[in-house]
Amino acid sequence: MDPKAKKILMNTFWTSAGWKSSPDAFVGENFDYAKSKGLMFDPVTITHDEIIRRLHELHQTITKERVAAAFLHSLSTKKVHLRSALSSWALTSGLPVHTYEQRSSVRANYSSCGDCNFHGLMSDRDYINEDLNVLNFERVKWGGIRLNWLLYCWLDLELFSKEEDLFEITTEDAAILSRMLEAVRDCADHESARMLEKRWKDVLPSSKNERDVTMEIWGYAGLLVPGDTPRKGRGGSSDFRSMAEWQGDDGYSQEALEFYFGAFCE
């Protein structure tokens, strides 16, 4: 990732005090430079149906092994922009090629599109002059925020498809993954996702926000899934989406762990 372009992207939205009240204008020499390096973009107009077709094409070349390797590689390198490809791949890999109106949602929890709604994806029929820059800022800053937005999954996998690294997996990466799993096992039955985040503090080199996003990625990828047993805490956590109802006795999915990381953890 080009350091100058990354700095331009960061400075467009963020200061030492946090979010800018309004982002810098998407014009000028700096914007053009970041755009030439593939980190910033002109507004995009695209339909749901076009995104679905493009996602189908991307899944012909992006494998689960590659997104899993990228995730593991990110653990020691802190290249957080590589992490959400795992959840973007998981959320969209089972999507059939479909149109927005093909099947309506009976209960539209996420989208009026029945297929997107079934797969937990927030989608609209049309996207008019959408700003992809803020989505990529969140991706580069924390690893993504709007992880189950169809628009984000598409952008994420498009950018991931341009990555040329081999994503070397080191013993340190494997050790961090092992310690993350151990922390899940150590959670008491009633402990929430916030308590797991605190357990990960000394395990995963990261900020609190990065740990939150990593948990959400695991949730959307099916590694951490709330069970059907009655919740032992005080209810869900508004800090999370996929992890809102998770608690310690849900543990992690051994099947999902082997599906994604089995080839790297034998």
Secondary structure, DSSP 4 states (H G I P E B T S, - for coil): --HHHHHHHHHHHEETTEE-SSPPPS-SHHHHHHHHTTS----EEEEHHHHHHHHHHHTTT--HHHHHHHHHHHHHH--GGGTTHHHHHHHHTTPPS--TTTSB-SS-SS-SBHHHHHTT-B--SEEEEE-HHHHHHHHHHHS-S-TTBHHHHHHHHHHHTT-----PPPHHHHHHHHHHHHHHHHS-TT-BHHHHHHHHTTTSSS-HHHHHHHHHHHHHTTSS---SSPP-SSS--TT-STTTT-BGGG---HHHHHHHHTTT--
